[in-house]
Every structure is written in C-alpha cells, then in structure tokens.
C-alpha cells in the first residue's frame, strides 16, 4: 500500500483555493440522490451533518448519547482559536499556521494545518451568525484571550463553556435540517461495524441501545466523527462514554491508524483522590493566563507540607519555585501543554510535589487577585473556581489550586488524506477521530477549531469530489455484506455475554489504564514499553476468559456497551505501545526517556522520524504493518522547539 | 487525599432505588445497603461502587444516564430524596459529593417523573421530547458560509451577557422533574430568550416562539403555574425571567402572527 496524501501542488497559501476549484461538484439536483452517514454528533459530526443537509444530501447522524447535544465537545472550556487579528497584535493566518506546526513539534502536515488556519476565521463568523454568545467587550465587539503556545491573543471564548456554546450552535443547525427532513438523527445508537461493498465503505451496523437490536444502515459514504481514545487510560478528562470502537472497527476493516502513541496529557487537572475515582476533571488552560504554577524549592519543605506540619501559606515567597517562569521566561506559565505537564512530573519525581500523595503542584491566583481584585478574577474564571471547590471542598480564592496532569486528548487517529478520506474509499474521519492537524502535541483552543473546520468547511467540499464519481445506486441492507457484518456483531456480543467469568468489565479497564499510565503515559522507555506489551496481552487474554457481563443483549445493557468498548481499548492499547516503541525519538507529547536534551527537553530526530506512522491491521495478536508518510516542510523551518 | 477533610470517616448508607425492567413493565423501589462510602466520592461514583458489587454478585446493575461527569453535558438526572439532582443548589448529580450526606442516611433515588419523559429502564428516561422542541424552532436559519464578518454584528455587552445566561441551559430536564405540572416552560423559555435577545435571532422570533410552544404542548408537558420550582432546582441557574420573556414573546407573536404554516 502506498500512502497518497493527495496534497495539492503549489504554494501552501494557494493549495486549498486551487483544490476547491479542481474538485468535482455534485449538481444541486443530484445531491438528493446520495445518502451520507455521519457517526458522532460532536463539533465535527454535527457541523458536517448540518452542512451536508443544507447542501441537499440525505444525512443520517448517529450518536450513543440520548441527544446529539451531549457529545463530549460540550465539555471544552477555554476557547477556540482563529486568526482574526481583532486585537491588532500581529496575528495572521501564517502565524496561526506556524504556531500550530511548531506547537505540534513538526509532526503534522503543513498543507492541512495551513487550511485549518485559513478557515479558522470563517468559523467565528459562522458561529456568531448562529447566535453563539461569545464574550464581548463593552463596545459590543468580540473579546479574546491568550492561550498556551502563542504570543498573541487569538482565542475566542464563551465564559468557561466555549465547547457547550459552539456545540449548541452546531446542534441548532442540525436541528434545523432535521425539521427540513434532510437529516435524520439516531440517538442512543452505537456503531459496531463498518460495512464494505466492493472495497468501498457503504454502511454501518449499529446497536439500538434501548432495544438492543442490531440494525444496518446503507449509504454512499460514511463519516466518522467519533472523537478520541483517551479513555484507553481509564482515568482521563474524557466523558465516561467516549470510546474508540467505531474508529477501531474501521481500522480492523482496513483503515490505517496514524500516530496512535501521540497522547496529550493536560497539565491542569484536579488530582486523583481515591481508588473509586471514575474520571478526572480538567481546569481550563486559560487559568494559566493568571495563575502561577509553583512547588516548594526544597524536598524537605514539600515533605513537611504533605505531612500537614505546615500549610501552603507558611511558605515564604523566597521558598517557592515558580519553575515554569524560571525555566521558560519568554512563555512562562503559558508554555504548551506537553512542556507544562512534563515539568510538573519532573518536580513531583524530585519529591517536591504537594498534596498528600505528592502528585500535585500549585496553581496560585493570589497575585492576580491582588492585582485585579477578586471580582475581576471571578468574572473570568468564576465557574471553574466553583467546579474546583465542589470537587475538592477547597476555596481557590483563598488557597492555591492543586493540579496534576491527566490524559486529555489524542492527536493520533485514523489516517486521512488531504480530503479527510481514510485509506478505505468512501470512509472519512473528522475532528479528534483523525490524526491530521496537531502533530505530536495539540495547542490549547485548537480542538474546537479543528472539529468545526473539518465539519463546516472541509468535508462538505471534499466529499462531493468522491460522490461525483459514484453511481447513484443504493446497496440494500439485506446485501450479504450487511448480513455478514450483522452476524459478526451479534456473535461478538453473544460471546461477551457467554463468558460469565468472575471479573467486572471495569476491573479490566482499570488494570489496562494503570499499565498505560505507567509505561505509555508522560514518559516512555524501551524496557517499560516491552513490559507493557506483555501486560496488555495478558489482560486481553484474561478479559476474554474471565469477564462477567450481566444481563442479555436484547435490552438496555450498559455493561455490554462497556464490554465492547473495553475489548477494543485493550487491542488499541497494544497498538499505542507498538507505535511508541517504534518511534525512538521524543516529540511533543511523546517523550522517550532515551531521547532528551541535557535540560530534559524532548529531543526530536528529524533525520529518522519526520514521518507519520500509519499502521495496518493484520489480525488480533499479530504485529501490525507500518506504513510511513514522509513529512515535508517547505514553509516552517524545523528547529528545536524553544519556549525560553 | 483531596478535599479539606482527609480523615473523614467512610459512611454506611441505605439506598432505595427505583428499578424498572423496561418501558412496559411496572417498577418498584428496591433497598440496597452500601458501606465504605468516602465523603469525597461523587454521587455517581457511589453508584458505580454499588453497581460493581451487584455485578460481582451476578445481579443486574442499576441503569442510569451519565457522561461528562463535569456538570455540562446534561446527561445525568436522578431525583434524590425528592429533589432534582439532590440537595445541593446549582449542582448536577455528577457534581454532587457524598460529603453532603451523613453516615446512616437513607437516600431515595428515582428517575425524572413526567408523562413526556417515559422511563426506558431503572433511572434512564426518554428526553427526546426536548430535541423535538428544539427542532421546531430553536435555531437561527443560516446556512454554512455566506455570513457577515463576526464583528459586523456588534452586540452590547449587557445584552450579550443576558443572552449568555439563558444559553447556559444544559437540557437535563430537572425543571420538568421539579415541576408539579411537569411543565417544560423554563427549558423552552431559555432558548426563546437567548435567540430573541440577540440581533441575529430577531428575524424569526415570532415563528420560533409559536412553533416551539406548539411542540411543547404536543409532547404532553404540563402548563406553567408560576411555582418557580424549576428555577429553584435548575443546576445552572436559569432564571424565571426567561419565562416572563417567553410569555411576552408568545403574546406579541400571536397578536401579530406571521406563522403561515
């Protein structure tokens, strides 16, 4: 297989415009002859489904939640980037492009990122027109804030709930198309397989989560917008239901999976508090605009703090180490996420962590409150402070927050070409579900941008090029390919139900998560990865021998839902480890201990690893096959990333 | 280790939980003792622990809706001790922590009760009526592309803030569950207000309110009798002002109806 990224010729700034002219169009009267399936209704899925409906296609949109509005994009807090340069502070499309490629540690595709920066400005216009209530200044115009990895203020926001407001915008556009009859939404419906006919994606098999019925849906193209796979780690900031099953089953049908080891560990999350913990809660990166990160200067003082002999307020200014400001004077507390997370781990590994477990650092607002007053800080971050207080029972206006990194986002995902098509013809991947724009590290406020860019402004153009070459004929759902896929799904469910072992699904999930956090988390090394691979295989074998799934298949059965997802997480975890093992350099969120600078920064190896690692499925338990897409940089100079 | 109270003792509780096999079967309250509940657990984590025990004993776990566990997706529900989302004001069930209960407490847990929200199973209800109300008009009719530059629509900060307050609704349904009439007025009014306040939404304000209210009635939600229970129990503080706004919008719309459908 030769990976063809289909990047258009010409200067990077002209590629997208040229491509839009060169792609084939489907005339308005013919669009209604094509059916498109969209799986997932977060920012990418809802925006794609709505826009395709507006264009005239027949769209079916699927989500496992009870309403499209609950997709996990809803939980994004901080904001969305766009190169509007409303602040007159030197921003431009090129600067957003440059920051994103650099922030991704030079492991993303220039052409895709440039397009992302270009359409970013349209996204803001679109959302405002829909009634998204972005923050405004007193003059009535839009406000901006700054975010990690950038020296301009280009982040648009809606208090601490930008994700909810953007998703409600896309959801409203989707609802409008439902009212017009152009989109049909299937809530509480989970995709369990991709159906291929003559080598093309022609439909999906789903489980109705209320009745348990296995059903098929046929279409001319399928778009996966199913999010990331952070829940491989069990504990993450993802929603409880966020899962990799749709993408994973597409991988097993032939779609390549790219850079699976690129995981983003977000630096500012509320630390773990106990074994019963079900998920981790993020505190928006925007807090780092005003909060200062520190730990005690000495191990001794940190120990006394942990034992409760002294309190945080007993530590004199001179005894505090504002380590990000000290090491990175240019960016200070606003260094990119991977750098902030790794440094938190470093100081905790040194024994200078705080909280009773020692796995936390302070995020302190005392100076900001002194400078601007409590009311001003409350206006910016009030709901985040409240959330922190609810969870920890501590008042962050009086005491610094305790934070620690947690798994938050996955840059890896299904490999896609410039058109966002996977290696399976007719199968597209949008949003976090694909690998394309963030390289080895995503900058804050760029996930919302990418989801909406893909859904509103990229796929609606590129999918026409594919459909224009397709015949109108529909594949009936009693076609043998559908029947076969349905039977395989039913068999797998029955197999899970029949094991009747002794261990719960969650117990396997937690075990897997710990292995991954220890050995394929913030720092990775050869020995740990080798060990992790064996351990994952052991967990997989034990799962299929000893899992207990209560209930039956033909009814609402949340245990069976989780069992399917965890079975896939276990397989995906092994691929993540394989990928981490084969990439012996450090880059972005992928930190190989063997490859670091004397100052413990990630040391890239551009000579040998400036490529996208795209993996091909060869059977469960078999070694996957690696395909490389070499990355070429014509506009951004590869340098050692420095935020000093 | 989190929380200000690391030495807080684990609690023993008695849960009375609504169990119902499916939409067509009658349900009943079932009692479960739970031990070793940490005060730092969230309410849903406490249910996770109980469910884990049930699974180990080969009993079916309690089905309940939940997803983000950050108080924003609106999936979690639960009528706890007779209150939507439990005893804490301005808090969804997923953000409710066990430190608000005492050792030895008996806690009743029921699904949202409303004719328009039929029970699927145990504590899981069907809230798709809310989606259908939004589909009836909860949007501004703009297609992707072809819109003006975002800063060509200046909006006074006070108006933007007010619209924002209405836009924070998480569509959880607590307002309906808290209302003795099972009215959806607070939910509907939040969307109507948000869009009626913004200049972008004014073009369709009359047809919007008429269509959304009509759909609300079709779905079988009760009438509003101004008890205010909805706003008191709303986890995100949607204000009763929105209901006033809805009434004004509705009367004006009906008096000068443009709804040709």
Interface residues (C-beta under 8 A of the other chain):
Chain A: X47 X50 X51 X54 X65 X66 X67 X68 X69 X70 X72 X74 X75 X84 X86 X122 X124 X125 X126 X127 X128 X129 X130 X131 X133 X134 X135 X136 X137 X138 X139 X140 X141 X142 X158 X159 X161 X163 X164 X165 X168 X171 X172 X173 X175 X176 X178 X179 X185 X187 X210 X239 X240 X241 X270 X271 X272 X273 X274 X276 X277 X278 X279 X281 X282 X355 X356 X357 X387 X390 X391 X392 X393 X394 X402 X456 X457 X460 X502 X504 X506 X507 X548 X550 X551 X555 X556 X558 X559
Chain B: X1 X2 X3 X4 X5 X6 X21 X22 X38 X40 X41 X42 X44 X45 X46 X48 X49 X52 X54 X55 X56 X58 X59 X60 X61 X63 X65 X66 X67 X68 X69 X70 X71 X72 X73 X74 X75 X91 X95 X97 X99 X120 X121 X124 X126 X127 X128 X130 X131 X134 X135 X136 X137 X138 X139 X140 X141 X142 X143 X144 X145 X147 X148 X149 X150 X151 X153 X154 X155 X156 X157 X160 X163 X164 X167 X168 X170 X171 X194 X195 X198 X200 X201
